[in-house]
Amino acid sequence: MLQKMRSLSPFIIATVIITFIVLMVVGDMDIANTLNMTSRLSPTSVIGEINGDEILYNEFEQRVKDLREQQVASNKQQGREDQEVDENQIQQQAWDSFVNEILARQEAKKAGLTVSKEEIADVMMENPPDFLKNQFKDSTGAFMRDLYMQVITDVDGYVERQNIPADQKEKNKQDITNFLTRVEKAVLETKLSEKMQVVAGNASAISPEFLKRKFASQNTSGSVSYVLIDAMKVSDKEAKVSDDEIAKYYESHKQFFKQKPGRKIKYVQFPLVPSREDSARSNNKINTINTELSKYADLAQRDSVFTHFLGEYSGVTKDYALTKDIDPSRLGFISSLPDRAVIGPVNVGGSISFLRVDGRQTGGDTSVRASHILINFGSPANKDSAKAEAEKALARVRGGEDFAKVAMELSQDPGSKNSGGDLNYFTRGRMVPEFEKAAFGAAVGSVVGPVESQFGYHIIKVTDKKSEKLKYSEIAISTTISSSTRKDIQRNALAMKEQLESGVNFDTLAKRLKKNATESVYFEKSNPILGSYDLTSFAFANPVGKVAKPTELRGYGIVVVQVTGAREEGISALEDVKDKITQKLQRIKKLDIVKSKAEAIAKQLAAAGSLDGVKSIDSTLEVRSAAMLKDDGNLQNMGQDVPFAAAALKLPQGKVSGAIRGERGYYIAQLTSLVQPDNSKFAAESEKMKSDLMNQAKQSAYYMWMQTVREKSKIEDNRPKLFNNGL
């Protein structure tokens, strides 16, 4: 027995040690974060229900994936490859799109609306959505329709013709088929939405009389001189509003103070920032590398030291790239270094870095920097006239005028005009062929043209050419938050949650922890409080006093949140609208206070027939002017005052008005000129105006209608419970 125990003892000890380590690790972690609820989900887990229609996990995840890929592609197209995708935002977009689609489908079914296979096929063949066309563009951005038609009409044949391993072809076919199926579904949902917009907007008829008034409003403007007796200069003390007045106004206007369900939270932040120990570790790494490098002056020895630390501290090597494509903050340090030379420590993009030039290449893909002056063909196209203008521009530049100055004056390329025509560096394949051939064929400093392209005629100045490529390596040491520091912060946040649940007052505890307690305003279900829809869902699903589990939020760190207020649909309480009522009544009182003064001044100026003598009446007043004033009331440097603008445009031209009550104060005005609508154009423009207004009305009506449908629908969102363990 003793011999058997001795033989088993190493295994028993090992088991005990492993168990001990597991218990220590699990015990040291926030269990809520350790247990990833997503791993418990099956493809058919129900993420949510919309009036009984289920959203399944696999469908939701596929939508999230598609939206994420679209965002990454969009970032790349805009030159923002390094921008991090906001996962919370992507997931919320996916959820909202599902909710809207399902509601639209349900309402379409009630209305008897359908979308035929022929309608979907017509869109896929003749007018594919932009996100689909983007998958079939060549290097110049042109849509490859022939290739697109091959793929969507014969997936099997297309894949069979590709030079890919046979064992990958079946998966390739399935991937393309699945993608096209999702596209067809998106087309179906879009067509349904369009039809629902027509139904929702049917009540939005545009009457002939309304069209005439709209046309007159858009085409009427006037130049007005005016004097403002500013009521907002009256002090709040002079226009004091009593509690009785506020209560009386509230009682007589209750119907205008409707409120939707709202919640309020209080929270503290535990910022996720590196500790002193984290900073010390980073500094030790920097000092270690620097000390070792400082021991050697020889290039080869410093190279060897760098190579050692490159592996130890997870450095990176960047392959050969044109110098124009290398981050300028790094290029500034390495461009003049000899091969294998090391520089550092230097501050690069917030990190302390050590850099080494690994090699150089010349020739190959030359990049050109050029500026241009573009003269469009015009509409309708007139090439002869455009070429003549381009030749005049060329003559001015060759005659000694500054190219940038002429470009800012004449160029019709909005993207480069304001920068003197500068297009920065570009490589082959980035410009249209005619432009590329001229730019790459010209010497630095030369001006060529006119060069004809599909955009018009170009006068091109080549300002630089680069063909050098650099390869370099970098060891970047940044102070990041360690896992132990993160756990400490999580533990502190969790401890606060537990104390709050035991009954400790939020503000008292926050003060004790030297944290700022912040309380939100009331927010609605559609508002992601602190940028988190999960927190909003938590607040609406729980009673006042409930504390959420510590939650990590972008821009906030880890937050501890308690629900502190709840109000249901109905009429707002007086205390919630008291400030709004006070401001309104104060504005009215201030206007009443300046009324008699304004009327007296208006009487004197009307008698004089001019506003010019206002300073002799009151030295604090001045005559202002508003050119091309429309009835939208926009006054330069004064903001908006619609009542004044509407009244001013109706004045007899040249006559000084009486005191006009506006939003800001009382005005005395004189209409100096008036541009009235050309009614002969009304017939020609009314149909387009009617179409535009109808589309706006339909979209607005559809949006409002869908908002109402959404508010009245039974929507169950299980995401917080499934993904975040219920907060």
C-alpha positions in Angstrom: 0.0 0.0 0.0 2.8 2.4 0.9 4.7 1.6 -2.3 1.5 2.2 -4.3 0.9 5.6 -2.6 4.5 6.6 -3.3 4.1 5.7 -7.0 0.9 7.8 -7.2 2.1 10.7 -5.1 3.5 12.8 -8.0 0.2 12.6 -9.9 -1.8 13.5 -6.7 0.5 16.5 -6.0 0.3 17.6 -9.6 -3.5 17.4 -9.5 -3.6 19.4 -6.2 -1.3 22.1 -7.7 -3.4 22.4 -10.9 -6.6 22.6 -8.9 -5.2 25.2 -6.6 -4.0 27.4 -9.5 -7.4 27.1 -11.2 -9.2 28.1 -8.0 -6.9 31.0 -7.5 -7.3 32.3 -11.0 -11.1 31.9 -11.1 -11.4 33.4 -7.7 -9.3 36.4 -8.7 -11.5 37.2 -11.7 -14.8 38.8 -12.1 -17.0 35.8 -12.5 -19.6 37.8 -14.6 -16.8 38.6 -17.1 -15.2 35.2 -17.0 -18.4 33.3 -17.9 -18.9 34.1 -21.6 -22.6 33.6 -22.1 -22.1 33.7 -25.9 -20.5 30.3 -25.7 -23.8 28.9 -24.3 -25.8 30.1 -27.3 -26.8 27.8 -30.1 -27.5 29.0 -33.6 -31.2 28.8 -32.9 -31.1 30.7 -29.6 -33.7 33.5 -29.6 -32.0 36.9 -29.4 -35.3 38.8 -29.4 -39.0 38.7 -30.4 -40.9 41.3 -32.4 -44.6 40.8 -31.9 -43.9 37.1 -31.7 -41.5 36.9 -34.6 -38.1 35.6 -33.5 -34.6 36.9 -34.2 -32.2 33.9 -34.0 -28.6 34.1 -32.9 -27.1 32.8 -36.2 -29.1 35.4 -38.2 -28.1 38.2 -35.8 -24.4 37.2 -35.9 -24.4 37.1 -39.7 -25.9 40.6 -39.8 -23.3 41.9 -37.3 -20.6 40.3 -39.4 -21.9 41.9 -42.7 -22.2 45.3 -41.1 -18.7 45.0 -39.6 -17.2 44.1 -43.0 -19.0 47.1 -44.6 -17.6 49.4 -41.9 -14.1 48.1 -42.4 -14.4 48.5 -46.2 -15.7 52.0 -45.7 -12.8 52.9 -43.4 -10.3 51.5 -45.9 -11.9 53.5 -48.8 -11.7 56.7 -46.7 -8.0 56.0 -45.8 -8.9 55.2 -42.1 -7.8 51.6 -42.0 -6.5 52.0 -38.4 -9.8 53.2 -37.1 -11.3 50.7 -34.7 -14.8 49.4 -35.4 -17.2 50.2 -32.6 -18.7 46.7 -31.8 -21.5 48.1 -29.6 -22.6 50.4 -32.4 -22.4 47.6 -35.0 -24.5 45.3 -32.8 -27.1 48.0 -32.2 -27.3 48.8 -36.0 -27.9 45.1 -36.6 -30.6 45.0 -33.9 -32.4 48.1 -35.2 -32.3 46.9 -38.8 -33.9 43.6 -37.7 -36.6 45.4 -35.7 -37.4 47.8 -38.6 -37.4 45.0 -41.2 -39.7 42.7 -39.2 -42.1 45.5 -38.3 -42.2 46.6 -42.0 -42.8 43.0 -43.0 -45.6 42.6 -40.5 -47.3 45.8 -41.5 -46.9 45.0 -45.2 -48.6 41.7 -44.6 -51.5 43.4 -43.0 -51.8 45.8 -45.9 -51.6 42.9 -48.4 -48.3 44.1 -49.9 -45.8 41.6 -51.5 -42.6 41.8 -53.5 -42.4 39.4 -56.5 -39.4 37.3 -57.6 -39.5 39.3 -60.8 -39.1 42.6 -58.9 -36.1 41.3 -57.0 -34.5 39.9 -60.2 -35.0 43.2 -61.9 -33.1 45.1 -59.2 -30.3 42.4 -59.2 -29.9 42.6 -62.9 -30.5 46.2 -63.8 -29.8 48.3 -60.6 -27.8 46.3 -58.0 -27.3 48.0 -54.7 -24.0 50.0 -54.3 -22.6 47.7 -51.6 -23.0 44.8 -54.1 -21.5 46.7 -57.0 -18.5 47.6 -54.8 -17.5 43.9 -54.8 -17.1 44.1 -58.6 -15.0 47.2 -59.2 -11.6 47.2 -60.9 -8.6 49.2 -59.8 -9.9 52.4 -61.4 -13.3 52.1 -59.6 -15.2 51.0 -62.7 -18.1 48.5 -62.2 -17.3 45.2 -64.1 -20.8 44.4 -65.2 -19.8 41.4 -67.4 -18.0 39.7 -64.4 -21.0 40.6 -62.1 -23.5 39.0 -64.5 -21.3 35.8 -64.8 -21.3 35.4 -61.0 -25.0 36.1 -60.3 -26.3 34.0 -63.2 -23.9 31.0 -63.0 -22.2 30.6 -59.6 -21.1 27.0 -60.3 -19.7 27.9 -63.7 -17.8 30.9 -62.4 -16.2 29.0 -59.6 -15.2 26.1 -61.8 -13.4 28.5 -64.1 -11.3 29.9 -61.2 -7.8 28.7 -60.6 -8.3 27.5 -57.1 -7.8 24.0 -55.5 -10.6 21.6 -56.2 -11.2 21.0 -52.5 -12.0 24.7 -52.0 -14.4 25.1 -54.9 -17.5 23.7 -53.1 -17.0 26.0 -50.1 -16.4 28.9 -52.5 -19.7 28.2 -54.3 -21.6 28.0 -51.0 -20.1 31.3 -49.7 -21.1 33.1 -52.9 -24.5 31.6 -52.9 -25.1 32.5 -49.2 -23.9 36.1 -49.9 -26.2 36.5 -52.9 -29.1 35.1 -50.9 -28.5 37.7 -48.2 -28.4 40.4 -50.9 -31.7 39.3 -52.3 -33.3 39.3 -48.9 -32.0 42.9 -48.4 -33.5 43.9 -51.8 -36.8 42.4 -50.7 -36.8 44.3 -47.5 -35.9 47.5 -49.3 -38.7 47.1 -51.8 -41.2 46.3 -49.1 -40.1 49.5 -47.2 -40.5 51.5 -50.4 -44.1 50.2 -50.9 -44.9 50.9 -47.2 -43.6 54.5 -47.6 -46.1 54.9 -50.5 -49.0 53.6 -48.3 -47.9 55.7 -45.3 -47.5 58.8 -47.4 -50.9 58.5 -49.2 -52.4 60.9 -46.8 -49.7 63.4 -47.4 -51.4 65.1 -50.4 -49.9 68.4 -51.6 -52.7 70.9 -52.5 -52.2 73.4 -55.4 -52.6 76.2 -53.0 -49.9 74.9 -50.7 -47.6 74.5 -53.8 -48.2 78.2 -54.7 -47.4 79.4 -51.2 -44.3 77.2 -51.1 -43.1 78.5 -54.5 -43.7 82.1 -53.4 -41.9 81.6 -50.1 -38.9 80.0 -51.7 -38.6 82.8 -54.4 -39.4 85.9 -52.3 -36.6 87.8 -50.6 -36.0 91.3 -49.5 -33.4 93.7 -48.2 -34.4 95.1 -44.8 -33.0 97.8 -42.6 -34.1 97.5 -38.9 -33.6 98.6 -35.4 -33.9 96.0 -32.6 -35.1 96.9 -29.1 -33.6 93.8 -27.5 -35.9 92.3 -24.8 -33.2 89.8 -23.9 -31.2 92.7 -22.3 -33.9 93.0 -19.6 -32.6 91.3 -16.4 -34.3 88.2 -15.1 -34.9 90.1 -11.8 -37.0 92.7 -13.7 -39.0 89.9 -15.3 -39.5 87.8 -12.3 -42.1 85.0 -12.6 -44.0 83.9 -9.5 -44.7 80.3 -8.6 -48.5 81.1 -8.9 -48.0 82.2 -12.5 -46.0 79.1 -13.3 -48.6 76.8 -11.7 -51.5 78.6 -13.5 -49.7 78.3 -16.9 -49.0 74.6 -16.3 -52.6 73.9 -15.4 -54.0 75.6 -18.5 -51.4 74.0 -20.9 -51.1 70.5 -19.5 -52.0 68.9 -22.8 -48.7 70.2 -24.2 -46.5 68.6 -21.6 -46.9 65.0 -22.5 -44.0 62.7 -21.6 -42.9 59.3 -22.7 -41.6 56.6 -20.3 -38.2 57.7 -18.9 -35.5 56.5 -16.6 -32.7 58.2 -14.7 -29.4 56.7 -13.5 -26.5 57.8 -11.2 -23.0 56.5 -11.9 -19.3 56.7 -11.1 -16.4 55.9 -13.3 -13.4 53.7 -12.6 -11.0 54.8 -15.4 -9.0 52.0 -17.0 -5.6 53.7 -16.8 -2.1 52.2 -16.2 -0.9 52.0 -12.6 2.5 53.3 -11.4 3.7 49.7 -11.6 2.6 49.5 -15.3 4.5 52.7 -16.1 7.6 51.5 -14.2 7.6 48.3 -16.2 7.5 50.2 -19.5 10.3 52.6 -18.3 12.4 49.6 -17.3 12.1 48.1 -20.8 13.0 51.4 -22.4 16.0 51.9 -20.0 17.2 48.3 -20.6 17.2 48.7 -24.4 18.8 52.2 -24.2 21.5 51.1 -21.8 22.5 48.1 -24.0 22.5 50.2 -27.1 24.6 52.9 -25.4 27.4 50.4 -24.7 28.2 50.3 -28.4 29.1 52.8 -31.1 29.7 50.2 -33.8 26.8 49.9 -36.3 26.9 46.1 -36.4 26.9 45.7 -32.6 24.0 48.1 -32.2 22.2 46.2 -34.9 22.7 42.9 -33.0 21.4 44.4 -29.8 18.3 45.7 -31.6 17.7 42.3 -33.2 17.8 40.7 -29.7 15.2 43.0 -28.2 13.1 43.0 -31.4 12.2 39.4 -30.6 12.0 39.8 -26.8 9.7 42.8 -26.8 7.5 41.8 -29.8 8.8 44.3 -32.2 7.5 44.5 -35.8 9.2 44.6 -39.2 7.6 46.6 -42.0 8.3 45.4 -45.5 9.4 47.6 -48.3 7.1 50.5 -49.0 7.3 53.8 -50.9 8.5 56.5 -48.7 5.3 58.4 -49.4 3.3 55.6 -47.8 5.3 55.5 -44.6 4.0 57.3 -41.5 5.6 60.8 -41.6 6.3 60.7 -37.9 8.5 57.6 -38.4 9.9 58.6 -41.8 11.3 61.8 -40.2 13.6 59.7 -38.0 14.7 57.0 -40.5 14.9 58.7 -43.9 18.5 59.9 -43.5 19.8 56.9 -41.5 22.2 54.5 -43.2 21.2 50.9 -43.6 21.1 48.8 -40.3 21.4 52.0 -38.2 19.3 52.2 -35.0 17.8 55.4 -33.5 15.9 55.7 -30.2 14.4 56.2 -27.8 12.1 58.6 -29.8 8.5 59.6 -29.2 6.3 58.2 -32.1 2.6 58.5 -31.9 2.4 58.4 -28.1 4.8 55.4 -27.8 8.5 55.4 -27.1 10.2 53.6 -30.0 13.5 52.3 -31.2 13.7 52.2 -35.1 16.1 50.5 -37.5 16.5 50.9 -41.2 16.6 47.3 -42.7 17.2 48.2 -46.3 16.4 50.5 -49.3 15.3 49.9 -52.9 15.1 52.2 -55.8 13.2 52.0 -59.1 10.0 50.1 -59.7 6.8 51.7 -58.7 7.6 55.4 -58.9 5.2 57.7 -57.2 4.5 61.2 -58.6 3.3 64.3 -56.9 1.4 66.7 -59.2 -0.9 69.6 -59.3 -3.5 70.3 -62.0 -6.0 72.8 -63.3 -9.2 71.2 -64.5 -11.5 72.8 -67.1 -14.7 70.8 -67.5 -16.4 70.3 -70.9 -19.5 72.1 -69.5 -23.1 71.2 -69.9 -24.0 70.6 -72.7 -20.4 69.5 -73.5 -18.4 72.1 -75.5 -14.9 70.7 -75.9 -13.6 73.5 -78.1 -14.6 76.2 -75.6 -13.1 74.1 -72.7 -9.8 73.5 -74.6 -9.5 77.2 -75.4 -9.9 78.1 -71.6 -7.3 75.4 -70.7 -4.8 76.8 -73.2 -5.3 80.3 -71.7 -4.6 78.9 -68.3 -1.5 77.1 -69.7 -0.2 80.4 -71.2 -0.6 82.2 -67.9 1.4 79.6 -66.0 4.1 79.4 -68.6 4.2 83.1 -68.7 5.3 83.2 -65.1 2.1 83.3 -63.0 2.0 81.1 -59.9 0.5 77.7 -60.7 -1.3 77.4 -57.4 -2.8 80.9 -57.7 -4.2 80.2 -61.2 -5.5 76.8 -60.0 -7.4 78.4 -57.2 -8.9 80.9 -59.6 -9.8 78.7 -62.6 -9.7 75.0 -61.7 -13.1 73.2 -61.6 -11.9 70.3 -59.5 -13.5 71.0 -56.0 -11.3 68.4 -54.4 -8.0 70.1 -55.1 -8.9 73.7 -56.1 -8.5 75.2 -52.6 -5.1 73.6 -52.2 -3.7 75.1 -55.4 -4.5 72.0 -57.5 -2.2 69.8 -55.4 -3.1 66.1 -55.8 -0.3 64.8 -53.4 1.6 61.6 -54.3 0.0 58.9 -56.4 1.2 55.6 -58.0 0.2 54.0 -61.3 -3.4 52.9 -61.5 -4.7 55.7 -59.3 -5.5 58.2 -62.0 -7.3 58.0 -65.3 -5.0 56.6 -68.1 -4.5 59.9 -70.0 -3.6 61.9 -66.9 -1.3 59.1 -65.6 0.6 58.9 -68.9 1.2 62.6 -69.0 2.2 62.9 -65.3 4.6 59.9 -65.3 6.1 61.0 -68.6 6.9 64.6 -67.6 10.0 65.7 -65.8 9.8 67.3 -62.3 9.1 71.0 -62.5 7.6 70.8 -66.0 4.0 71.8 -67.0 2.2 69.8 -69.6 -1.2 70.1 -71.3 -4.0 70.5 -72.2 -4.5 66.7 -71.5 -8.0 65.5 -72.3 -9.7 62.9 -70.1 -13.3 62.0 -69.3 -13.4 64.8 -66.8 -12.3 67.6 -69.1 -8.9 69.3 -69.9 -6.0 69.2 -67.5 -3.0 71.4 -67.1 -0.5 69.4 -65.1 2.5 70.4 -63.1 4.8 67.6 -61.9 6.2 68.8 -58.5 8.1 65.6 -57.4 8.9 62.0 -58.1 9.9 59.3 -55.7 11.0 55.8 -56.3 12.8 54.9 -53.1 11.4 52.2 -50.9 12.3 51.6 -47.3 12.1 48.6 -45.0 12.3 49.2 -41.3 11.8 47.5 -37.9 10.4 49.1 -34.8 10.3 48.2 -31.1 7.4 50.3 -29.6 7.1 50.5 -25.9 3.9 52.0 -24.7 2.5 52.1 -21.2 -0.5 49.9 -21.2 -2.8 48.7 -18.5 -1.7 45.3 -17.2 -4.2 42.4 -16.5 -3.4 42.7 -12.7 -4.2 46.4 -12.8 -7.4 45.8 -14.7 -8.4 43.1 -12.1 -7.8 45.6 -9.3 -10.0 48.1 -10.9 -12.7 45.5 -11.5 -12.5 44.4 -7.9 -12.9 48.0 -6.6 -16.0 48.5 -8.9 -17.5 45.2 -7.8 -16.9 46.1 -4.1 -18.8 49.4 -4.7 -21.7 47.5 -6.3 -21.9 45.1 -3.3 -21.9 48.0 -0.8 -24.7 49.8 -2.7 -26.7 46.6 -2.7 -26.3 46.4 1.1 -28.0 49.8 1.4 -25.1 52.4 1.5 -26.2 55.8 0.0 -24.7 56.3 -3.5 -23.4 59.8 -2.9 -22.0 59.0 0.5 -20.1 56.0 -0.9 -18.8 57.9 -3.9 -17.5 60.6 -1.7 -15.8 58.1 0.5 -14.1 56.5 -2.5 -13.2 60.0 -3.8 -15.3 59.5 -6.9 -17.6 61.9 -8.7 -21.2 60.8 -8.7 -23.0 61.9 -11.8 -26.7 61.7 -12.4 -28.2 61.6 -15.8 -31.3 63.5 -17.0 -34.4 61.4 -17.8 -33.8 59.4 -21.0 -36.1 57.4 -23.2 -35.9 53.8 -24.4 -34.5 54.9 -27.8 -31.6 56.7 -26.1 -28.4 54.7 -25.5 -27.4 56.1 -22.1 -23.6 56.5 -21.8 -23.6 55.2 -25.3 -24.9 51.8 -24.2 -28.3 50.4 -25.2 -27.6 47.6 -22.7 -27.6 50.1 -19.9 -30.8 51.6 -21.2 -32.5 48.2 -21.3 -31.3 47.5 -17.8 -32.7 50.8 -16.5 -36.1 50.1 -18.0 -36.2 46.5 -16.9 -35.4 47.2 -13.2 -36.9 49.2 -10.3 -35.4 52.3 -8.8 -32.5 51.4 -6.6 -31.3 48.5 -8.6 -27.5 48.4 -9.3 -26.0 47.0 -12.5 -23.0 44.9 -12.5 -19.8 46.9 -13.2 -19.7 47.5 -16.9 -16.8 48.5 -19.2 -17.8 51.2 -21.6 -15.7 52.9 -24.2 -14.7 56.4 -23.1 -15.8 55.8 -19.5 -13.8 52.9 -18.3 -15.7 50.7 -15.8 -18.9 52.2 -14.5 -21.1 51.4 -11.6 -24.7 52.4 -12.3 -27.8 52.6 -10.1 -31.3 53.4 -11.3 -32.4 56.5 -9.5 -35.6 57.6 -11.2 -38.5 56.3 -13.2 -41.5 58.0 -14.8 -44.2 56.5 -17.0 -46.1 57.7 -20.0 -48.5 60.6 -19.3 -48.3 64.3 -18.3 -45.0 65.6 -17.1 -44.9 66.7 -13.4 -44.7 70.4 -12.8 -41.3 70.1 -11.3 -40.0 68.5 -14.5 -41.2 71.4 -16.8 -40.9 74.3 -14.3 -37.7 75.6 -15.8 -39.1 75.5 -19.3 -42.3 77.4 -18.3 -40.2 79.9 -16.3 -38.1 80.7 -19.4 -41.2 81.1 -21.6 -43.0 83.4 -19.2 -39.9 85.4 -18.6 -39.4 85.9 -22.4 -43.1 87.1 -22.6 -42.6 89.5 -19.7 -39.4 90.9 -21.1 -41.1 91.6 -24.4 -44.0 93.3 -22.6 -41.5 95.5 -20.7 -39.8 96.9 -23.9 -43.1 97.2 -25.8 -43.9 100.8 -24.8 -40.4 102.0 -25.5 -40.4 100.4 -28.9 -43.7 101.9 -29.9 -42.6 105.4 -28.8 -39.3 105.1 -30.9 -41.3 103.7 -33.9 -43.6 106.6 -33.8 -40.7 109.1 -33.9 -38.9 107.3 -36.7 -42.1 106.9 -38.8 -42.6 110.7 -38.6 -39.1 111.2 -39.8 -39.5 108.7 -42.6 -36.1 107.1 -41.9 -34.3 104.9 -39.4 -31.1 107.0 -39.6 -32.0 109.3 -36.6 -32.3 106.4 -34.1 -29.1 107.2 -32.3 -30.3 110.7 -31.5 -33.2 109.1 -29.7 -31.2 106.3 -28.0 -27.5 106.2 -28.4 -27.4 102.4 -27.5 -29.5 101.5 -30.6 -28.1 101.0 -34.2 -29.5 100.4 -37.6 -28.8 96.9 -38.9 -29.4 95.4 -42.3 -30.5 92.0 -43.6 -29.8 91.4 -47.3 -31.8 88.7 -49.1 -34.0 88.0 -46.1 -36.4 85.2 -46.5 -39.4 84.2 -44.3 -37.3 81.5 -42.6 -36.1 84.4 -40.5 -32.4 83.9 -40.6 -30.7 87.2 -39.6 -27.0 87.5 -40.0 -25.2 87.4 -36.6 -28.5 87.5 -34.8 -30.0 84.0 -35.2 -33.5 83.3 -36.3 -36.7 85.4 -35.8 -39.4 84.1 -38.1 -42.3 86.4 -36.9 -40.2 89.5 -37.6 -39.1 88.2 -41.1 -42.6 87.3 -42.1 -43.9 90.8 -41.1 -41.0 92.7 -42.6 -41.4 91.1 -46.1 -45.1 92.3 -46.1 -44.2 96.0 -45.5 -44.8 98.7 -48.1 -41.5 99.3 -49.7 -39.6 102.3 -48.2 -42.1 102.9 -45.4 -40.9 102.8 -41.7 -42.9 100.2 -39.8 -44.5 100.3 -36.4 -43.2 98.2 -33.6 -43.0 94.6 -34.7 -43.0 91.9 -32.0 -40.5 89.2 -32.7 -39.0 86.3 -30.7 -36.0 88.3 -29.4 -37.5 91.8 -29.0 -39.4 94.5 -30.9 -38.2 95.6 -34.3 -38.7 98.8 -36.3 -38.1 98.0 -40.0 -37.9 99.5 -43.4 -38.1 97.3 -46.5 -35.6 98.7 -49.0 -36.0 96.2 -51.9 -38.1 93.2 -52.7 -37.5 90.3 -55.1 -40.8 88.6 -55.9 -41.4 85.2 -57.5 -41.6 84.9 -61.3 -45.0 83.2 -61.6 -44.3 82.3 -65.2 -41.8 79.7 -63.9 -44.3 78.2 -61.5 -45.9 75.9 -64.1 -42.5 74.6 -65.2 -41.2 74.0 -61.7 -44.3 73.0 -59.8 -44.2 69.3 -60.9 -40.7 68.8 -59.7 -41.4 70.8 -56.5 -44.5 68.7 -55.9 -42.6 65.4 -56.5 -39.8 66.5 -54.0 -42.4 67.6 -51.4 -44.3 64.4 -51.8 -41.2 62.3 -51.3 -40.2 64.3 -48.3 -43.7 64.0 -46.9 -43.8 60.2 -47.6 -40.5 59.6 -45.9 -41.5 61.8 -42.9 -44.9 60.2 -42.6 -43.3 56.7 -42.9 -40.7 57.5 -40.3 -43.4 58.9 -37.9 -45.7 56.0 -38.6 -43.0 53.4 -38.0 -42.0 55.1 -34.7 -45.6 54.8 -33.6 -45.8 51.2 -34.7 -42.5 50.5 -32.9 -43.8 52.1 -29.7 -47.0 50.1 -29.7 -45.3 46.8 -30.6 -44.2 44.1 -28.2 -40.4 44.1 -28.5 -38.4 41.7 -26.4 -34.7 42.3 -26.4 -32.8 39.3 -24.9 -29.3 40.6 -25.7 -28.4 42.0 -22.3 -29.5 38.8 -20.6 -27.8 36.5 -23.0 -24.6 38.5 -23.8 -24.0 40.4 -20.6 -25.4 38.0 -17.9 -28.2 40.5 -17.2 -25.9 43.3 -16.1 
